[in-house]
């Protein structure tokens, strides 16, 4: 089974919004690329891992990761990071 990568972080066009992307290991483009709506964004702020787990499950990921790590963009801004989770597809 291919490895699945889930990445969520601030949307480049509007830093107040969260963008979620999900890739399969062998693909270049993500098969899920969404910007969260108001309700999901509120849920993400309260429970990020659970929200990403539900989004992955909705989009066909059989066993989504339950833990995510912080992937920092640079050392100078500790508040600018993505949450990244990996699992088997």
Biopython code that builds the backbone (N, CA, C, O; Angstrom):
import numpy as np
from Bio.PDB.StructureBuilder import StructureBuilder

atoms = [
    (1, "UNK", "N", (0.834, -1.187, 0.000)),
    (1, "UNK", "CA", (0.000, 0.000, 0.000)),
    (1, "UNK", "C", (0.876, 1.248, 0.000)),
    (1, "UNK", "O", (1.882, 1.304, 0.707)),
    (2, "UNK", "N", (0.498, 2.235, -0.784)),
    (2, "UNK", "CA", (1.314, 3.452, -0.821)),
    (2, "UNK", "C", (1.162, 4.275, 0.462)),
    (2, "UNK", "O", (0.145, 4.221, 1.154)),
    (3, "UNK", "N", (2.203, 5.025, 0.739)),
    (3, "UNK", "CA", (2.168, 5.900, 1.905)),
    (3, "UNK", "C", (1.314, 7.131, 1.587)),
    (3, "UNK", "O", (1.390, 7.679, 0.487)),
    (4, "UNK", "N", (0.505, 7.559, 2.556)),
    (4, "UNK", "CA", (-0.341, 8.744, 2.425)),
    (4, "UNK", "C", (0.240, 9.835, 3.321)),
    (4, "UNK", "O", (0.580, 9.574, 4.475)),
    (5, "UNK", "N", (0.354, 11.045, 2.801)),
    (5, "UNK", "CA", (0.829, 12.191, 3.578)),
    (5, "UNK", "C", (-0.276, 13.230, 3.658)),
    (5, "UNK", "O", (-0.848, 13.623, 2.642)),
    (6, "UNK", "N", (-0.568, 13.670, 4.872)),
    (6, "UNK", "CA", (-1.579, 14.707, 5.108)),
    (6, "UNK", "C", (-0.845, 15.923, 5.649)),
    (6, "UNK", "O", (-0.089, 15.826, 6.615)),
    (7, "UNK", "N", (-1.074, 17.068, 5.018)),
    (7, "UNK", "CA", (-0.410, 18.313, 5.433)),
    (7, "UNK", "C", (-1.454, 19.412, 5.559)),
    (7, "UNK", "O", (-2.243, 19.637, 4.641)),
    (8, "UNK", "N", (-1.455, 20.094, 6.699)),
    (8, "UNK", "CA", (-2.399, 21.196, 6.920)),
    (8, "UNK", "C", (-1.635, 22.382, 7.482)),
    (8, "UNK", "O", (-0.797, 22.231, 8.371)),
    (9, "UNK", "N", (-1.933, 23.565, 6.955)),
    (9, "UNK", "CA", (-1.268, 24.770, 7.430)),
    (9, "UNK", "C", (-1.966, 26.004, 6.904)),
    (9, "UNK", "O", (-3.016, 25.919, 6.267)),
    (10, "UNK", "N", (-1.379, 27.140, 7.174)),
    (10, "UNK", "CA", (-1.982, 28.401, 6.746)),
    (10, "UNK", "C", (-2.005, 28.481, 5.224)),
    (10, "UNK", "O", (-1.036, 28.125, 4.553)),
    (11, "UNK", "N", (-3.115, 28.949, 4.700)),
    (11, "UNK", "CA", (-3.280, 29.119, 3.263)),
    (11, "UNK", "C", (-2.475, 30.334, 2.841)),
    (11, "UNK", "O", (-2.540, 31.378, 3.490)),
    (12, "UNK", "N", (-1.710, 30.209, 1.752)),
    (12, "UNK", "CA", (-0.822, 31.278, 1.305)),
    (12, "UNK", "C", (-1.583, 32.559, 0.966)),
    (12, "UNK", "O", (-1.079, 33.656, 1.206)),
    (13, "UNK", "N", (-2.788, 32.433, 0.413)),
    (13, "UNK", "CA", (-3.536, 33.605, -0.030)),
    (13, "UNK", "C", (-4.247, 34.334, 1.102)),
    (13, "UNK", "O", (-4.554, 35.519, 0.972)),
    (14, "UNK", "N", (-4.511, 33.652, 2.202)),
    (14, "UNK", "CA", (-5.175, 34.261, 3.355)),
    (14, "UNK", "C", (-4.699, 33.519, 4.598)),
    (14, "UNK", "O", (-5.175, 32.420, 4.882)),
    (15, "UNK", "N", (-3.773, 34.104, 5.335)),
    (15, "UNK", "CA", (-3.145, 33.440, 6.479)),
    (15, "UNK", "C", (-4.120, 33.074, 7.595)),
    (15, "UNK", "O", (-3.763, 32.308, 8.490)),
    (16, "UNK", "N", (-5.339, 33.601, 7.562)),
    (16, "UNK", "CA", (-6.333, 33.260, 8.576)),
    (16, "UNK", "C", (-7.080, 31.972, 8.251)),
    (16, "UNK", "O", (-7.837, 31.471, 9.082)),
    (17, "UNK", "N", (-6.879, 31.435, 7.065)),
    (17, "UNK", "CA", (-7.575, 30.214, 6.638)),
    (17, "UNK", "C", (-6.605, 29.040, 6.643)),
    (17, "UNK", "O", (-5.396, 29.220, 6.504)),
    (18, "UNK", "N", (-7.146, 27.838, 6.805)),
    (18, "UNK", "CA", (-6.343, 26.615, 6.844)),
    (18, "UNK", "C", (-6.558, 25.826, 5.554)),
    (18, "UNK", "O", (-7.689, 25.624, 5.111)),
    (19, "UNK", "N", (-5.448, 25.387, 4.962)),
    (19, "UNK", "CA", (-5.478, 24.581, 3.738)),
    (19, "UNK", "C", (-5.038, 23.163, 4.087)),
    (19, "UNK", "O", (-4.051, 22.971, 4.797)),
    (20, "UNK", "N", (-5.775, 22.170, 3.585)),
    (20, "UNK", "CA", (-5.468, 20.759, 3.829)),
    (20, "UNK", "C", (-5.190, 20.092, 2.493)),
    (20, "UNK", "O", (-5.965, 20.215, 1.544)),
    (21, "UNK", "N", (-4.060, 19.378, 2.436)),
    (21, "UNK", "CA", (-3.695, 18.631, 1.227)),
    (21, "UNK", "C", (-3.347, 17.194, 1.607)),
    (21, "UNK", "O", (-2.715, 16.956, 2.636)),
    (22, "UNK", "N", (-3.758, 16.248, 0.782)),
    (22, "UNK", "CA", (-3.468, 14.833, 1.023)),
    (22, "UNK", "C", (-2.879, 14.247, -0.257)),
    (22, "UNK", "O", (-3.455, 14.378, -1.337)),
    (23, "UNK", "N", (-1.708, 13.591, -0.118)),
    (23, "UNK", "CA", (-0.993, 12.981, -1.253)),
    (23, "UNK", "C", (-0.845, 11.489, -1.066)),
    (23, "UNK", "O", (-0.776, 10.984, 0.055)),
    (24, "UNK", "N", (-0.796, 10.789, -2.195)),
    (24, "UNK", "CA", (-0.316, 9.408, -2.213)),
    (24, "UNK", "C", (1.160, 9.474, -2.575)),
    (24, "UNK", "O", (1.590, 10.373, -3.298)),
    (25, "UNK", "N", (1.924, 8.531, -2.077)),
    (25, "UNK", "CA", (3.379, 8.530, -2.252)),
    (25, "UNK", "C", (3.810, 8.633, -3.711)),
    (25, "UNK", "O", (4.779, 9.328, -4.017)),
    (26, "UNK", "N", (3.122, 7.969, -4.596)),
    (26, "UNK", "CA", (3.545, 7.915, -5.996)),
    (26, "UNK", "C", (3.063, 9.097, -6.835)),
    (26, "UNK", "O", (3.468, 9.227, -7.990)),
    (27, "UNK", "N", (2.212, 9.958, -6.285)),
    (27, "UNK", "CA", (1.640, 11.055, -7.056)),
    (27, "UNK", "C", (2.319, 12.385, -6.758)),
    (27, "UNK", "O", (2.769, 12.623, -5.637)),
    (28, "UNK", "N", (2.392, 13.245, -7.760)),
    (28, "UNK", "CA", (3.004, 14.557, -7.596)),
    (28, "UNK", "C", (1.998, 15.548, -7.023)),
    (28, "UNK", "O", (2.324, 16.323, -6.124)),
    (29, "UNK", "N", (0.780, 15.519, -7.546)),
    (29, "UNK", "CA", (-0.270, 16.439, -7.100)),
    (29, "UNK", "C", (-1.112, 15.792, -6.004)),
    (29, "UNK", "O", (-1.327, 14.581, -6.033)),
    (30, "UNK", "N", (-1.594, 16.577, -5.035)),
    (30, "UNK", "CA", (-2.452, 16.008, -3.991)),
    (30, "UNK", "C", (-3.818, 15.620, -4.579)),
    (30, "UNK", "O", (-4.324, 16.282, -5.485)),
    (31, "UNK", "N", (-4.407, 14.533, -4.049)),
    (31, "UNK", "CA", (-5.748, 14.162, -4.510)),
    (31, "UNK", "C", (-6.821, 14.873, -3.694)),
    (31, "UNK", "O", (-7.994, 14.849, -4.065)),
    (32, "UNK", "N", (-6.435, 15.503, -2.588)),
    (32, "UNK", "CA", (-7.326, 16.382, -1.828)),
    (32, "UNK", "C", (-6.576, 17.697, -1.624)),
    (32, "UNK", "O", (-5.441, 17.702, -1.147)),
    (33, "UNK", "N", (-7.206, 18.801, -1.983)),
    (33, "UNK", "CA", (-6.617, 20.130, -1.804)),
    (33, "UNK", "C", (-7.772, 21.088, -1.510)),
    (33, "UNK", "O", (-8.417, 21.601, -2.424)),
    (34, "UNK", "N", (-8.021, 21.318, -0.218)),
    (34, "UNK", "CA", (-9.172, 22.134, 0.174)),
    (34, "UNK", "C", (-8.754, 23.229, 1.154)),
    (34, "UNK", "O", (-7.758, 23.100, 1.867)),
    (35, "UNK", "N", (-9.523, 24.290, 1.172)),
    (35, "UNK", "CA", (-9.396, 25.337, 2.184)),
    (35, "UNK", "C", (-10.616, 25.182, 3.080)),
    (35, "UNK", "O", (-11.748, 25.166, 2.598)),
    (36, "UNK", "N", (-10.387, 25.068, 4.377)),
    (36, "UNK", "CA", (-11.472, 24.790, 5.302)),
    (36, "UNK", "C", (-12.472, 25.931, 5.378)),
    (36, "UNK", "O", (-12.103, 27.106, 5.360)),
    (37, "UNK", "N", (-13.728, 25.569, 5.462)),
    (37, "UNK", "CA", (-14.792, 26.541, 5.659)),
    (37, "UNK", "C", (-14.830, 26.987, 7.117)),
    (37, "UNK", "O", (-14.045, 26.516, 7.941)),
    (38, "UNK", "N", (-15.724, 27.874, 7.420)),
    (38, "UNK", "CA", (-15.788, 28.477, 8.754)),
    (38, "UNK", "C", (-15.996, 27.437, 9.854)),
    (38, "UNK", "O", (-15.302, 27.468, 10.870)),
    (39, "UNK", "N", (-16.939, 26.521, 9.664)),
    (39, "UNK", "CA", (-17.239, 25.537, 10.700)),
    (39, "UNK", "C", (-16.069, 24.579, 10.928)),
    (39, "UNK", "O", (-15.675, 24.323, 12.065)),
    (40, "UNK", "N", (-15.521, 24.056, 9.828)),
    (40, "UNK", "CA", (-14.392, 23.121, 9.959)),
    (40, "UNK", "C", (-13.153, 23.824, 10.503)),
    (40, "UNK", "O", (-12.361, 23.221, 11.228)),
    (41, "UNK", "N", (-12.987, 25.084, 10.157)),
    (41, "UNK", "CA", (-11.840, 25.827, 10.659)),
    (41, "UNK", "C", (-11.935, 25.983, 12.184)),
    (41, "UNK", "O", (-10.934, 25.857, 12.889)),
    (42, "UNK", "N", (-13.128, 26.254, 12.676)),
    (42, "UNK", "CA", (-13.333, 26.364, 14.125)),
    (42, "UNK", "C", (-13.027, 25.023, 14.801)),
    (42, "UNK", "O", (-12.385, 24.979, 15.850)),
    (43, "UNK", "N", (-13.494, 23.937, 14.188)),
    (43, "UNK", "CA", (-13.226, 22.600, 14.710)),
    (43, "UNK", "C", (-11.723, 22.302, 14.680)),
    (43, "UNK", "O", (-11.182, 21.715, 15.618)),
    (44, "UNK", "N", (-11.055, 22.710, 13.597)),
    (44, "UNK", "CA", (-9.607, 22.500, 13.462)),
    (44, "UNK", "C", (-8.847, 23.230, 14.570)),
    (44, "UNK", "O", (-7.888, 22.687, 15.118)),
    (45, "UNK", "N", (-9.262, 24.444, 14.903)),
    (45, "UNK", "CA", (-8.596, 25.214, 15.967)),
    (45, "UNK", "C", (-8.720, 24.525, 17.324)),
    (45, "UNK", "O", (-7.817, 24.613, 18.156)),
    (46, "UNK", "N", (-9.854, 23.834, 17.545)),
    (46, "UNK", "CA", (-10.087, 23.136, 18.816)),
    (46, "UNK", "C", (-9.421, 21.758, 18.849)),
    (46, "UNK", "O", (-8.792, 21.387, 19.840)),
    (47, "UNK", "N", (-9.567, 21.006, 17.751)),
    (47, "UNK", "CA", (-9.080, 19.621, 17.697)),
    (47, "UNK", "C", (-8.452, 19.351, 16.334)),
    (47, "UNK", "O", (-9.086, 18.729, 15.482)),
    (48, "UNK", "N", (-7.222, 19.804, 16.110)),
    (48, "UNK", "CA", (-6.631, 19.675, 14.763)),
    (48, "UNK", "C", (-6.464, 18.236, 14.277)),
    (48, "UNK", "O", (-6.824, 17.928, 13.140)),
    (49, "UNK", "N", (-5.929, 17.356, 15.111)),
    (49, "UNK", "CA", (-5.690, 15.979, 14.659)),
    (49, "UNK", "C", (-6.993, 15.270, 14.326)),
    (49, "UNK", "O", (-7.072, 14.566, 13.319)),
    (50, "UNK", "N", (-8.007, 15.441, 15.147)),
    (50, "UNK", "CA", (-9.287, 14.783, 14.898)),
    (50, "UNK", "C", (-9.944, 15.314, 13.619)),
    (50, "UNK", "O", (-10.529, 14.548, 12.853)),
    (51, "UNK", "N", (-9.846, 16.622, 13.394)),
    (51, "UNK", "CA", (-10.419, 17.217, 12.183)),
    (51, "UNK", "C", (-9.734, 16.652, 10.938)),
    (51, "UNK", "O", (-10.403, 16.285, 9.972)),
    (52, "UNK", "N", (-8.410, 16.584, 10.959)),
    (52, "UNK", "CA", (-7.680, 16.040, 9.809)),
    (52, "UNK", "C", (-7.993, 14.558, 9.614)),
    (52, "UNK", "O", (-8.072, 14.083, 8.481)),
    (53, "UNK", "N", (-8.169, 13.838, 10.703)),
    (53, "UNK", "CA", (-8.511, 12.425, 10.626)),
    (53, "UNK", "C", (-9.850, 12.254, 9.917)),
    (53, "UNK", "O", (-9.981, 11.402, 9.038)),
    (54, "UNK", "N", (-10.851, 13.061, 10.292)),
    (54, "UNK", "CA", (-12.169, 12.982, 9.659)),
    (54, "UNK", "C", (-12.108, 13.365, 8.178)),
    (54, "UNK", "O", (-12.740, 12.715, 7.345)),
    (55, "UNK", "N", (-11.356, 14.407, 7.848)),
    (55, "UNK", "CA", (-11.244, 14.827, 6.440)),
    (55, "UNK", "C", (-10.602, 13.714, 5.613)),
    (55, "UNK", "O", (-11.052, 13.423, 4.505)),
    (56, "UNK", "N", (-9.560, 13.100, 6.147)),
    (56, "UNK", "CA", (-8.893, 12.007, 5.429)),
    (56, "UNK", "C", (-9.844, 10.829, 5.243)),
    (56, "UNK", "O", (-9.918, 10.256, 4.155)),
    (57, "UNK", "N", (-10.563, 10.469, 6.285)),
    (57, "UNK", "CA", (-11.501, 9.349, 6.190)),
    (57, "UNK", "C", (-12.610, 9.637, 5.174)),
    (57, "UNK", "O", (-13.011, 8.747, 4.424)),
    (58, "UNK", "N", (-13.102, 10.875, 5.150)),
    (58, "UNK", "CA", (-14.120, 11.266, 4.170)),
    (58, "UNK", "C", (-13.646, 11.116, 2.729)),
    (58, "UNK", "O", (-14.437, 10.864, 1.820)),
    (59, "UNK", "N", (-12.349, 11.276, 2.542)),
    (59, "UNK", "CA", (-11.780, 11.242, 1.193)),
    (59, "UNK", "C", (-11.136, 9.905, 0.856)),
    (59, "UNK", "O", (-10.306, 9.827, -0.050)),
    (60, "UNK", "N", (-11.510, 8.855, 1.574)),
    (60, "UNK", "CA", (-11.115, 7.505, 1.194)),
    (60, "UNK", "C", (-9.846, 6.959, 1.797)),
    (60, "UNK", "O", (-9.409, 5.879, 1.399)),
    (61, "UNK", "N", (-9.228, 7.652, 2.741)),
    (61, "UNK", "CA", (-8.041, 7.107, 3.403)),
    (61, "UNK", "C", (-8.536, 6.086, 4.422)),
    (61, "UNK", "O", (-9.304, 6.423, 5.323)),
    (62, "UNK", "N", (-8.092, 4.835, 4.276)),
    (62, "UNK", "CA", (-8.630, 3.728, 5.069)),
    (62, "UNK", "C", (-8.279, 3.845, 6.550)),
    (62, "UNK", "O", (-9.158, 3.707, 7.400)),
    (63, "UNK", "N", (-7.023, 4.093, 6.870)),
    (63, "UNK", "CA", (-6.627, 4.219, 8.283)),
    (63, "UNK", "C", (-5.779, 5.488, 8.445)),
    (63, "UNK", "O", (-4.550, 5.427, 8.411)),
    (64, "UNK", "N", (-6.446, 6.632, 8.621)),
    (64, "UNK", "CA", (-5.723, 7.901, 8.744)),
    (64, "UNK", "C", (-4.854, 7.938, 10.007)),
    (64, "UNK", "O", (-5.139, 7.236, 10.977)),
    (65, "UNK", "N", (-3.804, 8.750, 9.995)),
    (65, "UNK", "CA", (-2.969, 8.864, 11.199)),
    (65, "UNK", "C", (-3.731, 9.553, 12.319)),
    (65, "UNK", "O", (-4.588, 10.403, 12.077)),
    (66, "UNK", "N", (-3.404, 9.172, 13.553)),
    (66, "UNK", "CA", (-4.044, 9.806, 14.708)),
    (66, "UNK", "C", (-3.123, 10.826, 15.361)),
    (66, "UNK", "O", (-3.564, 11.636, 16.176)),
    (67, "UNK", "N", (-1.849, 10.787, 15.005)),
    (67, "UNK", "CA", (-0.902, 11.771, 15.525)),
    (67, "UNK", "C", (-0.264, 12.522, 14.366)),
    (67, "UNK", "O", (-0.053, 11.972, 13.285)),
    (68, "UNK", "N", (0.034, 13.777, 14.615)),
    (68, "UNK", "CA", (0.633, 14.647, 13.610)),
    (68, "UNK", "C", (1.820, 15.361, 14.238)),
    (68, "UNK", "O", (1.842, 15.613, 15.443)),
    (69, "UNK", "N", (2.805, 15.682, 13.407)),
    (69, "UNK", "CA", (3.974, 16.419, 13.895)),
    (69, "UNK", "C", (3.975, 17.822, 13.306)),
    (69, "UNK", "O", (3.374, 18.070, 12.260)),
    (70, "UNK", "N", (4.649, 18.728, 13.983)),
    (70, "UNK", "CA", (4.779, 20.090, 13.470)),
    (70, "UNK", "C", (5.970, 20.151, 12.528)),
    (70, "UNK", "O", (7.065, 19.713, 12.878)),
    (71, "UNK", "N", (5.763, 20.687, 11.351)),
    (71, "UNK", "CA", (6.814, 20.860, 10.359)),
    (71, "UNK", "C", (6.997, 22.368, 10.180)),
    (71, "UNK", "O", (6.208, 23.019, 9.495)),
    (72, "UNK", "N", (8.049, 22.921, 10.806)),
    (72, "UNK", "CA", (8.254, 24.367, 10.817)),
    (72, "UNK", "C", (8.776, 24.865, 9.477)),
    (72, "UNK", "O", (9.599, 24.206, 8.841)),
    (73, "UNK", "N", (8.297, 26.031, 9.049)),
    (73, "UNK", "CA", (8.716, 26.622, 7.781)),
    (73, "UNK", "C", (10.114, 27.212, 7.875)),
    (73, "UNK", "O", (10.905, 27.105, 6.937)),
    (74, "UNK", "N", (10.417, 27.834, 9.010)),
    (74, "UNK", "CA", (11.772, 28.354, 9.221)),
    (74, "UNK", "C", (12.012, 28.518, 10.718)),
    (74, "UNK", "O", (11.081, 28.428, 11.519)),
    (75, "UNK", "N", (13.250, 28.757, 11.083)),
    (75, "UNK", "CA", (13.616, 28.859, 12.499)),
    (75, "UNK", "C", (13.259, 30.213, 13.102)),
    (75, "UNK", "O", (13.283, 30.368, 14.323)),
    (76, "UNK", "N", (12.935, 31.179, 12.279)),
    (76, "UNK", "CA", (12.714, 32.532, 12.787)),
    (76, "UNK", "C", (11.286, 32.788, 13.219)),
    (76, "UNK", "O", (11.042, 33.711, 13.996)),
    (77, "UNK", "N", (10.335, 32.001, 12.741)),
    (77, "UNK", "CA", (8.940, 32.210, 13.092)),
    (77, "UNK", "C", (8.348, 30.909, 13.642)),
    (77, "UNK", "O", (7.889, 30.071, 12.866)),
    (78, "UNK", "N", (8.350, 30.729, 14.960)),
    (78, "UNK", "CA", (7.863, 29.466, 15.532)),
    (78, "UNK", "C", (6.356, 29.269, 15.395)),
    (78, "UNK", "O", (5.850, 28.185, 15.684)),
    (79, "UNK", "N", (5.634, 30.297, 14.958)),
    (79, "UNK", "CA", (4.187, 30.166, 14.805)),
    (79, "UNK", "C", (3.777, 29.744, 13.400)),
    (79, "UNK", "O", (2.599, 29.482, 13.156)),
    (80, "UNK", "N", (4.730, 29.675, 12.470)),
    (80, "UNK", "CA", (4.433, 29.329, 11.085)),
    (80, "UNK", "C", (4.864, 27.877, 10.835)),
    (80, "UNK", "O", (6.031, 27.603, 10.555)),
    (81, "UNK", "N", (3.918, 26.974, 10.942)),
    (81, "UNK", "CA", (4.217, 25.554, 10.741)),
    (81, "UNK", "C", (3.016, 24.859, 10.122)),
    (81, "UNK", "O", (1.904, 25.385, 10.125)),
    (82, "UNK", "N", (3.261, 23.663, 9.589)),
    (82, "UNK", "CA", (2.212, 22.783, 9.082)),
    (82, "UNK", "C", (2.116, 21.592, 10.023)),
    (82, "UNK", "O", (3.101, 21.213, 10.657)),
    (83, "UNK", "N", (0.933, 21.005, 10.114)),
    (83, "UNK", "CA", (0.787, 19.720, 10.787)),
    (83, "UNK", "C", (0.894, 18.648, 9.707)),
    (83, "UNK", "O", (0.232, 18.737, 8.674)),
    (84, "UNK", "N", (1.722, 17.642, 9.944)),
    (84, "UNK", "CA", (1.963, 16.607, 8.952)),
    (84, "UNK", "C", (1.744, 15.233, 9.592)),
    (84, "UNK", "O", (2.266, 14.941, 10.668)),
    (85, "UNK", "N", (0.968, 14.409, 8.912)),
    (85, "UNK", "CA", (0.749, 13.033, 9.366)),
    (85, "UNK", "C", (0.976, 12.088, 8.203)),
    (85, "UNK", "O", (0.697, 12.425, 7.052)),
    (86, "UNK", "N", (1.489, 10.891, 8.511)),
    (86, "UNK", "CA", (1.735, 9.896, 7.465)),
    (86, "UNK", "C", (1.138, 8.575, 7.899)),
    (86, "UNK", "O", (1.138, 8.227, 9.080)),
    (87, "UNK", "N", (0.626, 7.839, 6.910)),
    (87, "UNK", "CA", (0.039, 6.525, 7.198)),
    (87, "UNK", "C", (0.099, 5.677, 5.936)),
    (87, "UNK", "O", (0.483, 6.152, 4.868)),
    (88, "UNK", "N", (-0.282, 4.431, 6.078)),
    (88, "UNK", "CA", (-0.371, 3.548, 4.921)),
    (88, "UNK", "C", (-1.732, 3.721, 4.284)),
    (88, "UNK", "O", (-2.743, 3.802, 4.981)),
    (89, "UNK", "N", (-1.766, 3.777, 2.949)),
    (89, "UNK", "CA", (-2.984, 4.049, 2.206)),
    (89, "UNK", "C", (-3.921, 2.913, 2.142)),
    (89, "UNK", "O", (-4.987, 3.025, 1.538)),
]
sb = StructureBuilder()
sb.init_structure("model")
sb.init_model(0)
sb.init_chain("A")
sb.init_seg("    ")
for serial, (resi, resn, name, xyz) in enumerate(atoms, 1):
    if name == "N":
        sb.init_residue(resn, " ", resi, " ")
    sb.init_atom(name, np.array(xyz, "f"), 0.0, 1.0, " ", f" {name:<3s}", serial, name[0])
structure = sb.get_structure()
